[in-house]
Amino acid sequence: MRIAVFDAKNYDRHALEAANQSHHHQLQFFEPRLNLDTVGLVQDVDAVCPFVNDRLDAAVVAKLARRGEAGDFALRRLQRRGSGGLPPARHRGDPGAGLFAARGGRARLRLAAGSGAPHPQILYPGAEMDFSLDGLVGFDLHGKTMGVLGAGRIGQATMSIARGFGMRVLAYDLYPNAELAASLGCEFVSLEEVWRQADVISLHLPLTAESRHVVNRETLARMKPGAVLINTSRGGLIDTAALLEALKAGRLSGVGLDVYEMEEGVFFENLSESGLQDDQLARLLTFPNVLVTSHQGFLTREALMNIADTTLGNAGAFERGEALVNAVSA
């Protein structure tokens, strides 16, 4: 199958080319993101493969369809690479690309070096060599309550890790599962109960009209004072303006963000020369209790190979007329 791969960074190419040794597709790599302005790059392919920040909205799909009808090429498949991002009823299976991926130290050092943010507990060029412990008192996870929003494969892995730390786990999902609760030792509850009881809240929901800004002024006000909020799912789940207000008011003891609602054009890019133009993101980076990484929870060798192999394997199954494990239905 001839596949046009958009938003292709070097690490994408290396992983896809390695995985393609056994799949034998014809891959065309494009560094730009897919959107209305770049649709014209698609020439004579069977499939288009976008990534998380590519635009695959109705206008882009319609333009691809018009080009196919005009005889430019016969596009047969839209093949998104990655995991999650779709409501459970429309997504049969989840490749779980970054299921056990963990990042942190080097990304934090790189961000701190460029932002001037006060992170006395790490070292970066020009930083004071402050090894004191003042201001670094944390809390034990053991015995605390973890709230997990979204019980897909990544949410389940998070719950399992939390249980390993001796935490009580509360889960919220549109489709509560008694068997899953029993096997993971979690309890399915309402959103209200998660906000009210959880010491740590981790977001693993798809971004839909209903879930957009599920973390907002009202829900932040319902959280336990001093709660920790973590988002490794989709940036639009959090209202950034409301989050900044909560941080300035001292309501949260910590925030970890691997995604951000206005990340397009910022994350995955080197802004060393142009500088950061997003005032909200710049403000977030000034808080010493906020850790921001650039949507890189998937960025391990194992996860990249999983993404590549699943993506190309799905394309091959489609070409052979086989059942599609990760198909999306209307």
N, C-alpha and C positions, 0 to 999 in steps of 0.2 A: 504494500500500500504506500502511496506517495503522501507524505504528511508534512504540512507546513507548521513549524514549531515557533510560536511567538514568545517574546520576552525571554529569549534564550541567552542566559549568561554562560560563562565558561564552564561552571560546575554542572549546569544542565546538559550542555553539549557532551562533556566527558561521560556523564552517567548514561545518557541516552545512547551515545555511540557504543559504549561498552555493552549495554543491555541489548543493543540491536545486532550484536554479533550472532545471537541465537534467534532473532526474530526476522531479520532480513527485509526491513522496510526501507524505503527511500526517504531520507529525512532532509528537509530544507529548513535551515535555522535563520530566524530573523530576530535581531536584538530589540527592535522597537516593540512596544506593546500593541496588541490588536485593538483598533478602534476605527471609527469612520474614516480617518485620514490614512490609515495604513492598510485597509482592506485591499487596496489596489496592488499590494505586494503579492497577494495570493494568485498564483499562476499555475494552472494545469496540475492540480493536486486532487487527491481523493478525500483528504481529511485536513481539518484545521485544529491545531492543538494549542489552546491558550493557557495562561497561568492565572493566579489569583487576582491580579490587578489589571488584567486585560478586560476590555469592554466587549461583552458578548450579549448586548441588549438587543431589543427588537429591531432597532435601526440597523445595527451591524448584520444581524442575521438576515434581514430583508435585503440588504445590499448584496450579501453573498448569494442569496437565492436569485436575485435579478441577474447577476452575472452568470449564474448557472443556466438560467432560462435563455439568456442571450447566446449561449453556446461557448462562452469563454472556457468553461471547464465543468465537469460534472461532480460537484461536491457531494460526497456521500455520508460524511460523518463529522460531527463536532466532538472532539476528544479532549476534554479538560484533564490536565494533570494536577494532582494534588489530592487532598482528602477533605471530606466534610463540605459544608456550604449549602446543602440542600435539605429541605424538610424531609423527615423520615419517610413520609408516605410517597415521596417522589424518588427516593434514592434507595435502590436495592443493593445494600452492601456498602461498605466503606473501606477503601484500601488501607486506611490507617497509616498513611505515608510516614508521619512523624510520631508514631505511636509511643515509642520509648526514647525519642530524641530529647536531649537536654543540652542547653547552651547557657552561657552566662559570663564567665570571667573575662575573656578577651574582649567580648562585645562591650562590656561595661567599661573596661579600661579605655577602649577606643573612643566611646562616647564621651567619657569624662575628659579625655585629653583634648577633645575638640570643643567642649561646651563650657569649660571653666566651672562646671558645677561642683559644689562642695562635697566631695566624697572622701573624707579623711581616712577611711579605712582601706583605700587602695592607693597604689603608687602610680603616677604617670608623670611625664616630663614636666618639670616646673612645679610639681606639687611639694608641699611641705612634708618632711619625713615625720609624720605624726603617728606614733605607734601607741598612743594612749587609748584607753578604753572608755573615756568619758563620752556619753551619748550613744554608746553601742550596746546598751543592755537590751536583750531581746526577750523571747518567751519560748517555753517548751511547746512543741506540737503535741506531745503525749498528753492525753486527757482533754484536749481541745476539740471543738466541733468544726468539721470541714463541711461546707455546703458546695455541692457540685451541680451546676445547672447544665443539663444535657447528659444523657446516659448512653451515648454512642460508644464506640470502641475506645476513643481517646478519653472520654469521660469515665469509662469503666476502669481504664488503666490508672487514671488519677485517683479514683476511689480506692483501688487496690494499694497504691503507694501510701495513701493517707492511712489506711488501716494498718499498714506495716509500721507506721510511726505511732500506732496506738491511739489514733484519733477516732472519735465518733463521727460517722458519715451520714449526712442528710443529702438526699438527691431529689432533684426536680426534673421531670420529663413529661412531655405530653402523653407518653405511653408508658405508665408505670408497669414494672414487671416484677411480680412476686418472686419468681424463680431467681431472677438476677439479684434481687434484694437479699435473698437467702444465701446465695453463693458468695456474694461480696461482703455480706455483713453490713449493708446499708439500709436506710429507711427512706422510702419515698414519701415526700411531704409536699405541701403547697409552697408556692413562691414566698408567701407571707412568712411561713415558718422558717425558711432559709434566711430571709433578711433578719428575722428576729433572733435566731439562735446561733448562727454561724460565726465563729471567730475568724475563719478563713473562707473566702468565697472564690471558687474557680469557675470560669465561664467556658462552656463547651457547646454552645447552641449554634445552629445555623442562623444566618442573618435573613430574616423575613420581615414583612411589614409588621407582623405582630411582635417580633423580638427586637426590632430596632429601638435603641435607647431603653432597653429593659432596665439598665442602670441609669437612673435619672435623679432629679432633686428629691422626688418623693421617696423612691426606694433607698437612696443613700441615707435619707433621714431616718429610715426604719432600721438600718443596720446597727449592730451593736457598736457602741463607741469603742474606737481602737481596733476595729476589724481590719483585716488585710484583704485586698481585692486583687485578683489575678485574672488577666484576660489573654489567653493564647488562641482564641477562636477567630472572631471577626471584630474589627475595630468599631463598627457601627452599633455594637451592642451597648456601648457606653456613650452617654452624652458628655463630651469632654468639658464643656463649660460648667456643667453641674459638678463634674469630678474636681475641677479646679477650685470651685467654691468649697467643696467638702474638705479638700486638702488645706486650703487657707484657714478654714475654721478648726482644723486639727481633729476632724472626726475620724480619720483613718490613720492607722499606725504604719501602713505600708501599701504600696501599689506596685504591681508588676505587670507591664504591658509588652507583649510581643507583637501586638497589632494596634492600629490607631485609625480612627475613622476617616482621617484625611491623609492617609499614608501614600496614596498614589502620587507618583512623581517625587517622593521623598525617600521612602524605604526602597532598598535595593540600589540606590544611587549614591555616588560620591559627590557631596555638596561642599567639599573643602574650598573650592574656588568661589562658588556663587554664594555660599552661606545659607543659613536656614531662614526661609521667609515666612514660615508658619508661626505666628505669635503664640498660639495655644500650645503647640508642641515645645517651643522654646521655653515657655513658662513651666511646663511639666518637668523639663530637664533641670530646672533650678531647685527642685525639692530634693533634699537628701534622702527622703524615704520613698522615692519613686525610682524604679528601675525600668528603663525603656530599651528594648532591643528591636532590631529592624526586621520583624516578621521572619525570624530565622529559627523558629522552633523545629523546623523540618531539616535543618542544614547539618546533617551528619552523613557520612559515607553510606551508612546502612539505609537511612531514609531516602536519600537521593536514588540509590539503586532500586529501592522498593517502588518509588514513584515511576522511575523509568521502565522497570520490568512490567509493572501493572498497566501502565499506559500503553506500551507497545503490545503487551499480551492481549489487552482488550481490543486493540485495533486488528490484531491477527484473528481473534475469535469472530469479530464482525465480518471480516473478509471471507472467512470459511463458513459463515452462516451458523455458527455455534451460539449457544446460550450466552448472554452477556451478564456476568455476575454483578457488575457495577453500573448497569444501565440506568438511565434517567427516563422516567415516564412523564407524560404531560399531566 
